[in-house]
Every structure is written in C-alpha cells, then in structure tokens.
Amino acid sequence: MSKLKYLNICAGAMGITAAFIGGTILIKGTNEASVKSFLAGSCLTLGGIGIASASLYQFKVESDIEKILSERRKAMPKACRGCRNFHGIKYQGVMLVCAIHPGGIDGDTCPDFEKFN
C-alpha cells in the first residue's frame, strides 16, 4: 500500500474521531443549553464527517484505479511491457496491440521493441 493510502486512512480515522468528539460536545451543549458548546460541537461534527468521507472516498478511488491498472498490466503481452508502441485498447471487442503488430506477436521478444522513457 502506498503512503498516500495510509495518509487517507489516517485522515479518515481522525475525521471520525473529530465527529465523535463533536457529537459528545454537541449533546453536552444541548443538555446544558450552552450556545457555544452547541456551535462548537456542530462544527466539529460536520467537519469531522466531511474530512472522514473525503479521505475514505479518495482511498476507495485509488484502490479502484490500482485494481484497473493491475488488470490492464496482466492483459498486456509480455513482449509489449515497457514498449512505447503498445496501444492496448479494444475496438469492438478486438484489442489493437500496436500499429506494427496489430494482433500481437507469438514470441516473448518483439523485433520492433522501443523502450518507453
């Protein structure tokens, strides 16, 4: 897992914690009829929920992107990995590997391989 994913999980956990603390302050402020406690609790609760949901949503998006990229890497022919000519998009169900070898090659090495920089 990348550092960014860990940061999003930590931010989400902090947001949830802030929401719980804000909820406690909010309930206590309502019982004591203190406007300051009520406002502080409301802001902390809403802010915590916002931070938690944004962070956890970002974590989900990154996980989905990583899954898609992993599946795409697995579908890529071994000889094409790292080649700048690789296209790899399906058109009406047929994958165009590259313009030089539209259907791909049979072996493990390509004579037209150009390293992608």
N, C-alpha and C positions, 0 to 999 in steps of 0.2 A: 504494500500500500504506500502511496506517495505521501510526502509531508503535507501537501495541501489537503488531502483527505483527512489526515489526523487533525489538522487545524480546524477543518469544518466540523468534525465530530466534537472537538473540544468547545468550539464556539456554540454549537448546538446545545451541549450539556450546560454551558454557562448560561445560555438563554433560558433553558428550562429551570435552572436554579433561580435565576432572577425572577422568573414568572412565579415560582412558588413563594419566594420571599415577598414579592409584591402582593401576592394573594393573601398572605398572612397579615401584612401591614394593612391591606385593604379591609379585611374582615375585622381586625382590631380597631381600625379607624371608624368603621361603621358602628361598632358597639359603643365606642366612646364619643361618638358624634364629633370627631375632630376632622375638620375640613382638610387640614394639611396632611394628615395621615391618609385620608381617603384619596387625595390627589396624588400623593407620592406613591401609594400602593397601586393606584390605577396606572400611572405612568410606567412604573417598574414592571407590572404585569404585562401590559401591552408591548413594551419594549422588549421584554424577555421572550414573549411569544414571537414577535417579529424576527428577532435575531435567531431564535431556535429554528423557526420554519425556513428562513432563508438559508441558513447554514446546512440544514439537513436536506433541503431541496438541491442545493449545489452538490452535496455528496452524492445524491441519487443520480443527478445528471452526469457527473464524472464517472460513476460506476457504469452507467449505460453506455457512455462513449467508449470506455475501456473495453467493455464486452463486445461492442460492434467492431472496434479495431482489431481485437483478438480474433474474432470470427473471420474478418477480412484477411488477416495475415495467414490464417490456416488455409483459406481458399486460394491463396497466391501460390502459383507453381514454384517449386524450389529454385529452379534456374532463373526465375524472374525477381527474386528477392534482392532489393537494392539496385535494380536496373532502372535507369532513367526513362527507358522506352515503355515500361509497363503501364498499361492503361487500366485493365481490370474492371470495366463497367459492363453490366449486362444490358443488351439491347434486345427487347422482345424475347427474353429468356436465354439468349446466346451471349456468352461472355467474349468480349473483344480483348484478347490478352495484350497485344500491341499491334502497331501498324505493320511491322516487319513480319511477325508471325501471328496472324490473327487468331489461329486456333491453338497457339502454344507450340512447344517443341516436345519431342519424345524423350530426350535425354535429360541429364542433370546439369549440363552446361550449355549455354547458348553462345553461338559464334558471334552474335551481334550484341553481346552484353556491354553496356556502358554504365559504369558506376555513377550512382546518383550522389551529387555533392550537396 
